[in-house]
Amino acid sequence: MDYKFCALTNLGKVRQNNEDAYFATEKEGVFMVADGMGGHKAGEIASSMTREILSQRLVTRSTTDPQEPILREAFLEANGKVREKAATAPEFEGMGCTCAVLALRESEFFLAHVGDSRIYLHRKGALKQVTRDHSYVEELFIRGLISEEEKVDHPYKHQITRYIGCSSKLEVDITSGPLWNGDVFLLCTDGLTEEVGAPKLQEIFDRNLDPEPTADLLIKEALNNGGRDNVTVIVVRITGKKTSFFKKILGW
């Protein structure tokens, strides 16, 4: 499939440094956002390390091989390296990052994530969150102990249960599915979703704009609503099937 994309990040209005990291590749069709955590810029280091490791491993991946093991091994390598770094100095203790990845292969998509950085899919007019937050509040919701409305202002809503750096036995959620012409994916850190609710996200994506103006609107909306955290977004629009030179020019 052909696709267009735009990736943007913003410091926000409160933070002094940007602990988010991202990468987006045009040729290989791999996109990632990460949100660091930890004091003394440790979160920034964790997200940057994760970006470098995942970009190296996933950009050079073989698309003819099963994608799930490749994604899982890349996450586990990043997890191991971040944990090694965290053990080198007291100021790095407990550092880590959330991470979400979209990888495209021909007419398929693959998603991998840990933490509360999210991936959404806008398809046929409906915007759906296609990753589930790894958080204490989400676990309460799954068990039926709190409602969807109670999640919004819960005192422990920022308590993450799974992230790169948290455990030597990291579990990575990986899903896949078919690509449809017109699909639009959103990868984002919680700097967006803490400031912009689902109805507003739906409204923005219903405008059916190109990735660049869509990403710009998302960042502006987060800043207008407070911008209390770094905010990073990647918007990827599937534009149709690839057409070879010979078929396009010669009609074969």
Steps between C-alpha positions, in 0.01 A plus 500: 500500500604859444484736796570854615604602849596787727682489836508793744618550858466795736652582838166620636446797728630361831789256454860619474620213280338264252500138621304383196678338206379382160607380160318463170636341183356555153653206315477232768159597643596494869377756754568530874420728793650467849444693823779499757473485877757553774675792667806705396429456128504121544169472317641691206795259488272194517275616216799602287669162552178322410463706183854419388472127566156456345583710195814295435321168541171576328621704204725210395240230572417245232138544395493143370551361852230482770471850644386420853832343615696788344295759687514311828877448482556870425296602805680248720839623383402860581370385837826326582716796398290749698518278809878471461528879479273543804738288706805717424418802721252597774352780290393246238330263744141422400524666160297370209254593226172404345513411132263441209597378151314472170668291228354466150558206267329495160128486589544427874568701814671388821472677835725453803483694825569520871367769734245772427629648176215421266413406143163589349347395168252716308313273260172566319422802716565337837805571718598208722778457752671179385747470789404452864682702766722303735396688811356436845181687413450301180532177696231622741277580202556158339400334828182705512602685815474850350308653210632669185412836653685423826821431307532866400565649845620194690783591744719215368439553130870570436618176663645291214521123547714413198776695324847461350738471794249373757581128506741248354196304378325769301174401330432678170149522355509435124203499263456505122235543236426589138548852364207671333526786257424818696614367839658764722719404797588726791795424727524731802642548846271579792583868467231496232240273657519669841401829336276392212206268556359238267214718363744772391736246346209356304401847383852577376532173309154534351632802308696256280797732469848398390739378772686831537200725579350224715817467708524878528140524625564229760805677640322836509200350678724347768677831554174697508370266771801553725799325345603361838721230349714440194278399210599289200278381215549303180216489247516237222244491219469200267442644153451190284678210340845549355508518120807381311663721238410263216138465607460872555668617179429215262170373638629146563 
